[in-house]
Amino acid sequence: MVRLNSHDQREMDKAKDLIDTGPTTEMGFVRNLFFGRLRLDKVLPYPVQDEAEAKRTKSLLRKLDVFLDLSVNPDWIDRHQEIPDRVIRGLASLGVFGMTVPQEYGGGGFSHTGYCRALERISRTCASTAVLVGAHQSIGLKAIVLMGTEEQKQRFLPKLASGEELAAFALTEPEAGSDAANVQTTAVLEPGSDHWTLNGSKKFITNGALAKVMTVMARTPDPANPGRTKVTAFIVTPDLPGFEVVRPNRDKLGIRGTWQAELRFNNMYVPTDRVLGEVGKGLKVALGVLNYGRCTLSAGCLGAAKVLLEMAVRRATERKQFGRRLGDFQMIKQKIARIAQLTFAMESLTYLSAGMVDRHEDDMMLETAITKIFCSEALKEIADETLQIWGGEGYMADHGIERMWRDGRINTIVEGATEVMTSFVALMGMKGVGEEFEEVLHAITHPIGNMGRLAEFARHEWSDVLVGHHADGLHPSLHREGDELAHQTRSLARCVTRLLAGHREKIIDMQLLQKRIAWATINMYASTAVLARLNWMIGKAESNGGVEHIAQDLAVGTSFCHDAADRADRLLDDLFHNRDNETIAVADKVLGFDEEKADESHEGDEDDD
Ligand SMILES: Cc1cc2nc3c(=O)[nH]c(=O)nc-3n(C[C@H](O)[C@H](O)[C@H](O)COP(=O)(O)OP(=O)(O)OC[C@H]3O[C@@H](n4cnc5c(N)ncnc54)[C@H](O)[C@@H]3O)c2cc1C
């Protein structure tokens, strides 16, 4: 057995904590892709709200739109770095702060889809306001709704749902950013005591200085493994002795109306009935909550993208240079097409994932992660290209584009930075295949007596793959795109097995290969979402007299799929033909890491002499 040093053992424990939180039941759509299975039955029909809830949502959105138009000034909020109390009170009176809280605790009892629609609308007007609502409802109070005891729900939810109190979610620490499992805040329960003692600090906590209730992650002793610790979630209120706001906010690039606090817990007294979920299962709480947060963050990105698309189209049709409209130039046409395709895909992904949340899918971690990566990266590109189309005017503060460019930038960093989530998608997707593959590798190295196992693998690998047929359940006009997806699913599975055969556990450090696998998968899942939505739109249009009025959506959506297929093909090809070693060698030189490596390889030379 391999002996691990203490650092590796710690990393292993953290990874195990995270992986243990994964679903044990049926595999989701994306995990299936890695096995070569295109399970369109998992995404069809495209989810839509039921009629009664759609009506209720529409009525709320109408009032919300009026309020946002009349009462929310994003430029003022950006300049003054605060969201006026009357904005918070106005949103509270509309019921926005408790939309997803069950009605028995004073909330609106809306679906996640309904809530995403509201967040999309708020972020069309003001990203800061959307983030304040999101930090409160998507992540701040969500753990109480999902994992709170009846007593905790009755005690905390009504005031949070009404907006009388704000909530926050406190995970990040100086040493626990992307490495969320590295929480250093400790919580200790003395035998026979009625309270935990918390010590440590948190940073970047949105609403942290305003919130009256927060979900806080801290490290607690693991009773099953003396000397080891696990993360536990606690409900913390600022009235607890030992709670300190070190700094309420910091000046920053975008979403300047929101406040990120630095908090400190000095022997903070936390009653035992404030544990949220089970002791030691805090990362499960965090990941569960972030599943929701990633979906609503995407809805926020979508709202901004829609406004930017409208602005890009307006400028390209109105502004003339060289005697022609900007939109007459092919390079601008290309930008407009790309912005429209990305926006369509963002919407398709956001509401597919929201629908999965509403259907209580068992395994949707990869789907929500992909939605978050795609929507945050797409908004970054859309904001940048729209600013470019607007030229010098775009750079000026008057039109709001530069603010949206700044505001949108946060989304690729928070709730899982793109790089971390990219690696997560590839590794979690390959994990199941890898486990099966280990057995197969064993069979290959010990073929005698394992021929049956090998034959079974060979059969399984190809029989699960959809070969050359139409993807079941899609309208005939989408068969070309469906077939392409089926073909790519097969390529992905082949590539994954080839990579695992070639690199085995070394794949864990090969991030450039992971990135290609992840982005091929992201493109495939985004196409799936687009096709599922188009399929639903066609069905609806046909029963309403014809598809002519959705001709633009069809053109935008199918062209997105063609482009995504090309991108995925290139990424999969590049897995085996690339200059990764050269790139890494250059980076090591620039970083000075090659000298470190040389020193390490010469360590002990003197002893040898
Ligand atoms: C405006 C704002 C609001 C926030 N709100 C909250 C909140 O309400 N609650 C909360 O708990 N936290 C919050 N955060 C914290 C946020 O979640 C973290 O900033 C985020 O997780 C990244 O951590 P970090 O900033 O420490 O970056 P680091 O972990 O230092 O990472 C920096 C960069 O390194 C790269 N990187 C890191 N790890 C890897 C890897 N394994 N592979 C490749 N590249 C990698 C990524 O590009 C990453 O962007 C907020 C932050 C900001 C700026």
The ligand as an ORCA input file, in Angstrom:
! r2SCAN-3c Opt
* xyz 0 1
  C     -17.237     40.296     -4.460
  C     -17.047     38.999     -3.774
  C     -18.106     38.406     -3.080
  C     -17.901     37.221     -2.372
  N     -18.923     36.710     -1.592
  C     -18.683     35.634     -0.807
  C     -19.664     35.174      0.129
  O     -20.760     35.735      0.254
  N     -19.356     34.100      0.914
  C     -18.161     33.452      0.836
  O     -17.948     32.493      1.565
  N     -17.205     33.864     -0.050
  C     -17.448     34.931     -0.862
  N     -16.478     35.372     -1.739
  C     -15.233     34.628     -1.857
  C     -15.113     33.877     -3.160
  O     -15.933     32.750     -3.151
  C     -13.626     33.546     -3.386
  O     -13.018     34.771     -3.755
  C     -13.405     32.502     -4.423
  O     -13.794     31.254     -3.919
  C     -11.933     32.421     -4.857
  O     -11.091     32.321     -3.753
  P      -9.839     33.333     -3.616
  O     -10.335     34.700     -3.889
  O      -9.188     33.066     -2.335
  O      -8.905     32.958     -4.825
  P      -7.726     31.859     -4.826
  O      -8.211     30.596     -4.216
  O      -6.493     32.483     -4.321
  O      -7.594     31.607     -6.389
  C      -7.130     32.630     -7.277
  C      -7.194     32.107     -8.691
  O      -6.330     30.983     -8.807
  C      -6.852     30.061     -9.706
  N      -6.935     28.760     -9.040
  C      -7.200     28.486     -7.749
  N      -7.177     27.152     -7.538
  C      -6.862     26.577     -8.709
  C      -6.678     25.231     -9.153
  N      -6.858     24.181     -8.339
  N      -6.373     25.033    -10.449
  C      -6.207     26.053    -11.303
  N      -6.376     27.335    -10.954
  C      -6.703     27.600     -9.675
  C      -8.223     30.583    -10.155
  O      -8.045     31.273    -11.388
  C      -8.566     31.591     -9.096
  O      -9.370     32.629     -9.608
  C     -16.649     36.566     -2.432
  C     -15.613     37.142     -3.151
  C     -15.776     38.343     -3.793
  C     -14.603     38.967     -4.514
*
